[in-house]
């Protein structure tokens, strides 16, 4: 059964993927040069800008915060793509080869959302965008700690699960900000 959230999620991701496709056509896969920690820091910069704007109540650079959430979605997916291609030395990977892996991560991440949404009863709809921004920042700090520990955890989810959670919270923010329609 297709829920409202599922439809909105699909629309947001479709828009994120189209931007990813166009940027891949413009820039190739220059992001292949980045280590995971650099991708994490790029995501951190985007989330920190959103928080700063939320706290100050205004901004001096005209780029809307929805663009930052789209960037967080796509950089998280780039991180997951990097993990998927970790044994592949190529710097340039054609979009046609990236697309099924991008889609696989999106589908897994959406499945995670649907399971959590079932259990939590779509509690995110009652959350503030600012709270979700804070959660994204917390997840980033967790990822940084896991990276600093060379990927080792004792009882916690790994890096992939945290990237997936950040995707889902960013999609929630984009839905709440009207990006899906």
Secondary structure as GFF3:
##gff-version 3
##sequence-region A 1 181
A	DSSP	alpha_helix	4	27	.	.	.	ID=ss1
A	DSSP	three_ten_helix	30	33	.	.	.	ID=ss2
A	DSSP	alpha_helix	36	56	.	.	.	ID=ss3
A	DSSP	alpha_helix	65	84	.	.	.	ID=ss4
A	DSSP	alpha_helix	95	120	.	.	.	ID=ss5
A	DSSP	three_ten_helix	123	126	.	.	.	ID=ss6
A	DSSP	alpha_helix	129	148	.	.	.	ID=ss7
A	DSSP	alpha_helix	159	176	.	.	.	ID=ss8
###
